[in-house]
Amino acid sequence: MFFQEMSEQLLAPRYLGWLWDGFIVTIMISFLTILFSTIFGFLLAILSQSQYRVIRILIRCYNGIFRYSPLLPQLFFWYFGIGNILPLEFKLWLFDEPAIDLGYLRITMPSFEFIMGLTGLTFYSTAFIAEEFRAGMQGVKQGQLSAAFALGLSHWQSFRFIILPQAWQISFPALVGQYMNIIKNSSLTMAIGVLELSYVSQQIETETLKTFQDYAYTTMIYIMTIIMVGTFGNFYHQRLLEKGKR
């Protein structure tokens, strides 16, 4: 009886389409957040090793602000706060869903909610990823850097060929954990109107009144997605370890 009700309510093409569309948005905003926060976090980790004290203090302040405050108020800040100071013409342009036609390919600009959600997630996640990279760099023995200098390598060559590969290998398991958190944290963007999986699930629950079945499906989708990320991360980390032993 239970599975029959689930089939009647949630496996209908209409609701499957909604869940699929929400899942695609979740994957898109999560992937872009992982990409941007990894790049920016890596740059912040490098700058945190700067010889200039002012730069190190600024980076510590950035990491402290975004790591020690909840994500949801940050999303509200970007959406309502920053959104209010943007030019009205720019917001209206985004709300009109502008598109770029490239022959057979049509690229539609993301919504204002998506952009603000991506911005908030990226700033928040960058602080955590920067700390993971910094810890990985500090995990490399200082003697290896001295040995590289003794072999005639420059500071950049030592950093590029000695420090970074080992720092990446050391920090990667923790980075995978952060990537999983990004997927889970993307559900909070529903609060500012991003049409991701949790938002769509709420709409389905409102229409069908099948709360348990609805959120059971949504939870399983999140779990399966995160398991896939963790499995790939473990596989890649094992490859890194094997490569390091050669």
N, C-alpha and C positions, 0 to 999 in steps of 0.2 A: 504493500500500500504506500509506504514511504517513498520507494523509488518510482512508483507510478506517478505520484504527485510531483516529484522532482522532474520527471520526464515531461509531464504535461505543462509545467510552469516554466522551467528553466532551459529545457532543451529545444524549445520552439525556436525556429530560425530567427525570429525577431530578437529574442533575448540573447541568443548565441552571437548574433551580429553586434549587439551592444557590448557584450563582454569582450569580443574580439577587438572592436574599435578601442575600448578602454585599455586593453592589454597592450595594443600597439603604441598608444600614447605613453603608457607607463614605461615601455621598453625604450622609446625614443628619448624621453626626458631623463631616464636613468643612464642610458648610454652617453648622451651628451654631457651630463653632469660628471660621469666617470672620466670622460675624455678631458674636459676642461679642468676639472679639479686635480687630475693627475699632472697635467702640464703646469698649472699654476702652483700646485703644491711642491713639485720638483724645483721650480724656480725659487720659491720661498725658502726651501731647505738649503739651496746653494747660498742664497743671500744671508741666511742665518749664520753661515760660517764666515761672513765678511769681517774684515779687520776694522771696519768702522763701527763704533759702538752705537751711533745713532740708528744705523740700519738695523742692527740686532735688536735694539729696543723697540723700534717700530714693528718689526715682525712679531716680537713677543706680545706686543699690545694687540695686534691683529688676531693672533691665535687665541689670546685670552678672551677677547670680546666675542668671537664667534664660537669658541668651544665651550664657554661657560654660560652661555645664554641659550634658552630653548629655541628650537627651530621654528615653531609656529609663530611666535611674535616676530621673528625675523622675516618670515614670509609676508606677514601683514605689513611690516615696515616697507618692504619693497613694493608691494602691490598698492597700498593706500598712501604711504608716505612719498616714496619716489614717484609713484604714478601721478600724484597731485602736482608735482613740480615739472612734469614733462609738458612740452607744448601741446596744446589741444589739437592742433592740426596733425601732429604725429600720432596721437592716440586714435583720432578718427580714421587716419590712414590705415592703422593696424586693424581697427574694428571692421573696416571694409574688406578685410582679408585680401590684400593685394597679391597678385601672382605675376610670375615671370614666365612668358611663353618662349620656349626654345624648340620650336618646330613641333615634333611629336611629344615633347616633354613639357609639362606644365608644373612649375614649382610654386606652391602656395606658401606665402609667409605664415609662420605660426601666429597664433592668437596672442593678444597682449597678456592674457593670463598665463599662457605657456612660457612666454619670455620672462615674465617676472618670477614664475615658479622656478625656471631653470637658473635664473640669476641668484635667487635666494639659496637654492640647493648648492650651487657651485661655490658661493662665498662660504657657506657653512662647511661643506665637505673639504674644501681646500685647506682649511685650518687643521683638520684631523690628518689629512694625507701628508701635509707638510711635516707634521710631527713624526709620522711614521718614517718618512724619508730621512729626517734628521737623525732619528734613532738608528736607522740603518747605517748612515755614514759614521756615526760615532762607534758603531759596532766593529768597524774595520780597525785592525791594530795599527797604531801610529807607526810602528816600526816598518811596516810595508811602504809607507809613504817615504820614509827616510831612505829605504833601500832603493826606491824608484829614483830619488834624487841622486843617489850614489851611482846609479847606472847611467846617468846623464839625461834622464827624462825631464822635460819642463814641468812646471806646476800644472798646466792644463793637461799635458799628456799623462801625468801621474793620476790626475783626477779622472780623466776619461777612461784610461785603460786599467787602472788599479782600484780606485775607490768606488766609482759608480757601478761596475758590474757586481762587486761584492755587496755594496749597499742595497742594490736592487734585489739580490738573492736573499739577503737578511730580512729586508722589510716586506717582501712579497706576501708571505702568509698574513701579516697584519693588514696589508693593503686589500687582500681579498675580503677580509672581514669588513673593511670600510666600504668596499663595493657592494657587499650584501646589505649593509646599513643604508646605502644610498637607495637601493631598490625599495627597501621598506619605508624609508623616509619620504619617498616620492608620493606615498599615499596621503601625506599631509597637505599636498598641494590642492587637494579637493576643497580645502577651506577657502581658497581664493578663486575657485571656479575652473580649475584645470580638469578637463574631461578624461581623467585617467581611470584606472580600473576601480578604485574605491568609490569615486564619484558615480560611475555608471552603475556599480553594484547598489548604491543607495537609491538610484532612480528605479532600478528593477524592483527593489524591496518595496518602494512606495507604490508601485503599480500592481505588484502581485500579492503583497502582504505575506510573502513566504520568507520571513526573516532568516530562520535557521538555514533553510536550503540555499538561499541566496548567498549568505556570507560564508557558508561551508564551501561552496564552489569558489568564491573569491579567495578564501584562505588557501585552498589547495593550489590555485594558480600561483599565488605568491610563493608558497612552499616549494613547488616544483621548479619555479624559475630560480629561486635562490639555491636549491640543490644543484641545478645545472651549473650555476656560476661557481659554487664551491667545488664541484667535481672537476670542472675545467681548471680551476685554480690549483687544485692538488696535483692534477696531471702535469700542468706546466711547471709547478715547483719541483716535482720529481725530475723533470727534464733538466731544470737548472742545476739541481744537485748532481745529476749524472754528468752533465757537461763540465761542472766545476772539478770533478774528480779526475777528468782526463788530463 
